[in-house]
Amino acid sequence: MVYTITFNPAIDYIVHADGVEIGLVNRSKHEEIYFGGKGINVSLVLAELGIKSKALGFVAGFTGEAIEKGIAQSGIDTDFIHLKNGFSRINVKIKSSKETELNGQGPEIPQEKINELFDKLSKIQDGDTIVLAGSIPSSLPSDIYEKIFDYMNGKKVRIVVDATKDLLLNVLKYKPFLIKPNSFELGEMFGVKLETIDDVIKYAAKLREMGAVNVLVSMAGDGAVLIDENDEIYMCGVCKGEVKNSVGAGDSMVAGFIAGCEKNDYEYALKLGTAAGGATAFSDGLAKKDKIFKLLEQLM
């Protein structure tokens, strides 16, 4: 079983407009609503690929109820922790000549509710996979990722981490099964500007040396690079299509890679991850099964 953890789920309110002028009344052409957060996005794309998962996290208020109901209607098994105060955040994303986002803060998460999360983690069994994705709300301990690794110590559980900077660097000592920075984030971690694919491979290899089992680096128009647990290097080009959306493409790549690992073939997992990321980038929302496998044909 795959467990995804979304500390701060959200309703994404997507507004399409011809243009936006600050200080004036602007009108949209049309709007869309999606229920998400990085871990939830992974669960939704895993479902498209036939992989069952359970979505964990914290929800609050009427927006939290909407998120939970919407995810369940998509066929995802949910086990959210309900907070008594506040409401789950709404992220407003304006798509015009430029893409602008205004992300909500989310509710406060008290210690007793954090304890509930660890109670749920205690039920995870050997062979399961945990996906830790995204930033940490200010009301959670800054080392919550590390606390989860410590808590799972002794179990044969694969932990996937999709985070940036210190959140990622601080868990390398625990040997996460997969990390997925993009090339910009990779350079940021080491304080360098990566200008070539060789640069990307060099610093991805450093993350392997620091403890990561598999390192997957997305490089936008330059494709992706994987250094696997045997230090084998795989490269994959990009899929062809019209980019419509940047939200959730990285999460989709993570989901595709996890699904591809079911075949015990890292090269295939890289290609399926790339296809899933592309399918989201070429869609208005998250990737759908038919588009993922159509793009996979390009890469095979």
Buried (B, 14 or more C-beta within 10 A) or exposed (E): BBBBBBBBBBBBBBBBBEEBEEEEEBEBEEEEEBBBBBBBBBBBBBBBBEBEBBBBBBBBBEBBBBBBEBBBEBEBBBEBBEBEEBBBBBBBBBBBEEEEEEBBEBBBBEEEBBEBBEEBBEEBEEEBBBBBBBBBBEBBEEBBBBBBBEBBEEBEBBBBBBBBEEBBBBBBEBEBBBBBBBBBBBBBBBEEEBEEBEBBBBBBBBBBEBBBBBBBBBBBEBBBBBBBBEEEEBBBEBBEBEEEBBBBBBBBBBBBBBBBBEEEEBBBBBBBBBBBBBBBBBBEBBBBBEBBBBBBEBBE
